[in-house]
């Protein structure tokens, strides 16, 4: 007697505050269950979607119950913020994330709204791959006490808490002091996050295949205040000076935050656990940049045209 194959299961997370997202989410759940794939939903999102159990294939869970455990992937319907939320909910299980963009730029998403049907078909056929993205492990120390620890997929930003006061910090790389800045803050980012806050702060765009950590000062009043790219093995630290008049705040991926009193030390290093992003296509990152930022490329002739010219070929 053969052993039955285990039930396939997909976690669906949606930004249910938008009617458009709810409509797409319902269609995805119905399509997945029609193919015999079980769907797991957060209980509050299931209520928002008004989805009753479909042939025993819809189950609910809660954020604290490891929602990604036992799921082959997470289908995230929304924008980049929804994907960052999904990364937070499933970080402990490293469940791959597949984003369908119903937001604005949607840099982390793999598919657009018009691709929903083909996306479901790819899930059913298991026609996808997953790539690991470097993350950050972040901890806040006050004295010798660890006050807060978390991870980040995009960035960890140390920022001033009050608009009227600058933040006085000393930054450190690999255990050695680098510079002292009076600034609005400091962004420590991953290559994945290089197109997010890091980009807005004037930092470099780094291809996701590159393993590196980035540090970008925000409006620093200093001679040496340039974006930096360091080794993935490096440890970055930002110390809020104990005699500073202003306090700070730490934000990780714009979702997790903690106040930083004078004397706080923030350490950032490569994360022990990457986030896995599902890929349906193998388009170059350059093409993604052009598409997402609507970059002008008119007039490009390309390598094929150069070869044609070098071979002496001319237009008829």
C-alpha positions as CSV (number, residue, x, y, z in Angstrom):
1,X,0.0,0.0,0.0
2,X,1.5,3.3,-1.1
3,X,2.0,6.2,1.4
4,X,-0.2,9.2,0.5
5,X,1.7,12.3,-0.5
6,X,1.7,15.1,2.1
7,X,-0.8,17.9,1.6
8,X,0.5,20.9,-0.3
9,X,0.0,24.1,1.6
10,X,0.4,27.8,0.7
11,X,0.2,30.7,3.2
12,X,-1.7,33.7,1.7
13,X,-1.1,37.1,3.2
14,X,-3.0,40.2,1.9
15,X,-3.3,43.9,2.6
16,X,-7.0,43.4,3.3
17,X,-7.6,47.1,3.9
18,X,-8.0,47.7,0.2
19,X,-11.0,46.4,-1.8
20,X,-8.8,45.7,-4.8
21,X,-6.5,43.5,-2.8
22,X,-9.4,41.6,-1.2
23,X,-10.8,40.8,-4.7
24,X,-7.4,39.4,-5.9
25,X,-6.9,37.5,-2.7
26,X,-10.2,35.8,-2.9
27,X,-9.5,34.8,-6.5
28,X,-6.1,33.4,-5.6
29,X,-7.5,31.3,-2.7
30,X,-10.3,29.9,-4.8
31,X,-7.9,29.0,-7.6
32,X,-5.4,27.3,-5.3
33,X,-8.0,25.3,-3.5
34,X,-9.5,24.3,-6.9
35,X,-6.2,22.6,-7.6
36,X,-6.3,20.8,-4.3
37,X,-3.7,23.0,-2.6
38,X,-4.5,23.9,1.0
39,X,-4.5,27.6,1.9
40,X,-3.6,29.0,5.3
41,X,-4.8,32.5,6.2
42,X,-4.4,34.7,9.3
43,X,-7.7,34.6,11.1
44,X,-8.4,38.3,10.9
45,X,-7.6,38.4,7.2
46,X,-9.9,35.4,6.6
47,X,-12.7,37.3,8.3
48,X,-11.9,40.4,6.1
49,X,-12.1,38.3,3.0
50,X,-15.3,36.6,4.1
51,X,-13.9,33.2,3.1
52,X,-15.6,30.1,4.5
53,X,-13.8,26.8,4.4
54,X,-13.6,25.4,0.9
55,X,-13.7,21.6,0.9
56,X,-11.6,21.5,4.0
57,X,-8.7,23.3,2.2
58,X,-8.8,26.6,4.0
59,X,-7.3,26.9,7.5
60,X,-6.6,29.9,9.8
61,X,-3.8,30.7,12.1
62,X,-2.4,33.6,14.1
63,X,0.8,35.7,13.8
64,X,2.3,34.2,16.9
65,X,1.8,30.6,15.7
66,X,4.6,30.3,13.1
67,X,2.2,30.9,10.2
68,X,4.7,29.8,7.6
69,X,5.5,26.4,9.2
70,X,4.6,23.6,6.8
71,X,3.9,25.9,3.9
72,X,5.8,25.6,0.6
73,X,5.7,29.3,0.0
74,X,3.9,32.5,1.0
75,X,1.8,34.3,-1.6
76,X,1.9,38.0,-0.6
77,X,-0.7,40.3,-2.2
78,X,0.0,44.0,-1.8
79,X,3.1,46.2,-2.0
80,X,6.6,46.1,-0.7
81,X,5.3,46.9,2.8
82,X,3.2,43.7,2.7
83,X,6.3,41.7,1.7
84,X,8.3,43.2,4.6
85,X,5.4,42.2,6.9
86,X,5.4,38.7,5.5
87,X,9.2,38.5,6.0
88,X,8.6,39.4,9.6
89,X,5.9,36.8,10.1
90,X,7.8,34.0,8.5
91,X,11.4,34.8,9.3
92,X,11.7,31.9,11.8
93,X,10.7,29.3,9.2
94,X,12.5,30.8,6.2
95,X,9.4,30.2,4.0
96,X,9.9,31.6,0.5
97,X,8.0,34.7,-0.3
98,X,6.2,35.3,-3.7
99,X,4.9,38.9,-4.0
100,X,2.1,40.0,-6.3
101,X,2.4,43.8,-6.5
102,X,-0.7,45.9,-5.9
103,X,1.3,48.7,-4.5
104,X,3.4,51.4,-6.1
105,X,7.0,50.5,-7.2
106,X,6.9,47.0,-5.7
107,X,10.6,46.3,-6.0
108,X,10.4,43.1,-3.9
109,X,7.4,41.7,-5.8
110,X,7.9,39.2,-8.6
111,X,4.5,39.6,-10.3
112,X,2.0,42.3,-11.2
113,X,-1.7,42.2,-10.8
114,X,-2.2,41.2,-14.5
115,X,0.1,38.2,-13.9
116,X,-2.1,36.5,-11.2
117,X,-3.3,33.7,-13.5
118,X,0.2,32.7,-14.6
119,X,1.5,33.1,-11.1
120,X,-1.1,30.6,-9.8
121,X,-0.2,28.3,-12.7
122,X,3.5,28.5,-11.7
123,X,2.7,27.6,-8.1
124,X,0.6,24.6,-9.1
125,X,3.3,23.3,-11.4
126,X,6.1,24.2,-8.9
127,X,7.6,26.2,-11.8
128,X,9.6,28.6,-9.7
129,X,12.9,29.0,-7.8
130,X,13.9,30.7,-4.6
131,X,16.9,32.8,-4.0
132,X,18.4,33.8,-0.6
133,X,18.7,37.5,0.2
134,X,21.2,38.7,2.8
135,X,19.6,40.1,5.9
136,X,20.8,42.1,8.9
137,X,20.9,41.0,12.6
138,X,20.5,44.1,14.7
139,X,20.9,44.6,18.5
140,X,20.7,47.6,20.8
141,X,22.9,47.7,23.9
142,X,22.7,50.1,26.8
143,X,25.8,49.5,28.9
144,X,26.2,45.7,28.8
145,X,22.5,45.0,28.6
146,X,20.9,44.0,25.3
147,X,17.7,46.0,25.2
148,X,16.4,45.0,21.8
149,X,17.3,42.6,19.0
150,X,15.7,41.9,15.6
151,X,16.5,41.4,11.9
152,X,16.0,43.5,8.8
153,X,15.6,42.6,5.1
154,X,16.0,46.2,3.8
155,X,17.6,48.3,6.4
156,X,18.2,49.4,10.0
157,X,18.0,53.1,10.4
158,X,19.2,55.1,13.4
159,X,17.3,58.5,13.4
160,X,17.0,61.5,15.6
161,X,13.8,61.5,17.7
162,X,13.1,65.2,17.6
163,X,13.1,67.4,14.4
164,X,14.7,70.3,16.2
165,X,17.8,68.5,17.5
166,X,20.6,66.7,15.7
167,X,21.8,63.3,16.7
168,X,25.4,63.1,17.8
169,X,26.9,59.7,16.9
170,X,30.2,57.9,16.5
171,X,30.3,55.2,13.8
172,X,32.5,52.1,13.9
173,X,33.5,49.4,11.4
174,X,35.0,46.1,12.6
175,X,35.7,47.3,16.1
176,X,37.5,50.5,15.0
177,X,36.1,54.1,15.2
178,X,35.6,55.7,11.8
179,X,34.1,59.2,12.4
180,X,31.9,61.3,14.6
181,X,28.8,62.8,13.0
182,X,26.2,65.4,14.0
183,X,23.4,64.1,11.7
184,X,19.8,63.3,11.1
185,X,20.7,59.6,11.3
186,X,22.5,56.7,9.8
187,X,21.1,54.0,7.5
188,X,22.6,50.5,7.5
189,X,21.3,48.5,4.5
190,X,21.5,45.3,2.5
191,X,21.8,45.1,-1.3
192,X,18.1,44.2,-1.3
193,X,17.4,47.4,0.6
194,X,19.7,49.5,-1.6
195,X,16.7,50.6,-3.7
196,X,14.7,51.6,-0.7
197,X,15.6,54.1,2.1
198,X,19.3,53.8,1.2
199,X,18.4,55.0,-2.4
200,X,16.4,58.0,-1.1
201,X,19.4,58.9,1.2
202,X,21.8,59.0,-1.7
203,X,23.3,55.6,-1.2
204,X,24.5,53.3,-4.1
205,X,22.3,50.8,-5.9
206,X,23.9,47.3,-5.3
207,X,23.0,44.3,-7.3
208,X,21.3,41.6,-5.1
209,X,24.0,39.0,-6.0
210,X,26.6,41.2,-4.4
211,X,27.2,40.3,-0.7
212,X,27.9,43.5,1.2
213,X,26.7,45.8,3.9
214,X,26.0,49.5,3.3
215,X,26.2,52.5,5.6
216,X,24.8,55.9,4.6
217,X,24.8,59.0,6.8
218,X,21.7,61.2,6.8
219,X,22.5,65.0,6.5
220,X,25.7,64.6,8.4
221,X,27.7,67.8,9.3
222,X,31.1,66.4,8.7
223,X,34.0,66.4,6.2
224,X,33.9,62.6,5.8
225,X,30.3,61.7,5.4
226,X,30.0,59.5,2.3
227,X,28.0,56.3,1.6
228,X,30.2,53.2,2.3
229,X,30.1,49.6,1.1
230,X,31.8,47.1,3.4
231,X,32.4,43.4,3.5
232,X,29.5,41.1,4.4
233,X,31.7,39.8,7.3
234,X,32.1,43.3,8.8
235,X,30.3,44.5,11.9
236,X,28.9,48.0,11.8
237,X,28.2,50.0,15.0
238,X,26.5,53.3,15.7
239,X,27.0,54.8,19.2
240,X,24.7,57.6,20.4
241,X,27.0,59.9,22.4
242,X,26.2,59.9,26.1
243,X,26.5,63.7,26.3
244,X,24.2,64.4,23.4
245,X,21.1,66.5,24.1
246,X,18.9,64.5,21.7
247,X,17.8,60.9,21.8
248,X,17.3,58.6,18.8
249,X,15.1,55.9,17.5
250,X,15.9,52.7,15.6
251,X,13.7,51.5,12.8
252,X,14.0,48.2,11.1
253,X,12.3,47.8,7.7
254,X,10.0,50.6,8.8
255,X,8.1,48.1,11.0
256,X,10.0,47.4,14.2
257,X,11.2,50.3,16.4
258,X,12.8,51.0,19.7
259,X,13.9,54.3,21.4
260,X,17.6,55.0,21.8
261,X,18.7,56.8,24.9
262,X,22.0,58.7,25.0
263,X,24.8,56.1,25.3
264,X,23.0,53.4,23.3
265,X,25.0,51.3,21.0
266,X,23.5,49.7,17.8
267,X,25.4,46.8,16.3
268,X,24.6,45.6,12.8
269,X,26.0,42.4,11.2
270,X,25.1,39.9,8.5
271,X,21.9,38.0,9.5
272,X,22.2,34.4,10.5
273,X,19.0,33.6,8.5
274,X,18.4,34.9,5.0
275,X,15.0,35.8,3.6
276,X,14.0,33.6,0.6
277,X,12.3,35.4,-2.4
278,X,10.6,33.3,-5.0
279,X,11.5,34.0,-8.6
280,X,9.3,33.1,-11.6
281,X,11.5,34.8,-14.2
282,X,15.3,35.1,-14.6
283,X,15.4,38.7,-16.0
284,X,18.5,40.6,-15.3
285,X,18.4,43.1,-12.4
286,X,19.1,45.8,-14.8
287,X,15.8,45.2,-16.5
288,X,14.1,45.4,-13.1
289,X,15.7,48.7,-12.4
290,X,14.6,50.1,-15.8
291,X,11.0,48.8,-15.4
292,X,10.5,49.8,-11.7
293,X,12.1,53.3,-12.0
294,X,10.9,53.9,-15.6
295,X,14.4,54.7,-16.7
296,X,15.0,56.3,-20.1
297,X,16.8,53.8,-22.4
298,X,15.7,55.1,-25.8
299,X,18.6,55.0,-28.4
300,X,20.3,52.0,-26.9
301,X,21.6,49.8,-29.8
302,X,23.1,46.9,-27.8
303,X,25.7,44.3,-28.4
304,X,23.9,42.7,-31.4
305,X,23.8,46.0,-33.2
306,X,27.5,46.6,-32.5
307,X,28.4,43.1,-33.8
308,X,26.4,43.9,-37.0
309,X,28.2,47.1,-37.5
310,X,31.6,45.6,-36.8
311,X,30.9,42.9,-39.5
312,X,30.2,45.6,-42.1
313,X,26.5,45.0,-42.3
314,X,24.3,47.9,-43.3
315,X,20.6,48.6,-43.4
316,X,19.1,47.7,-46.8
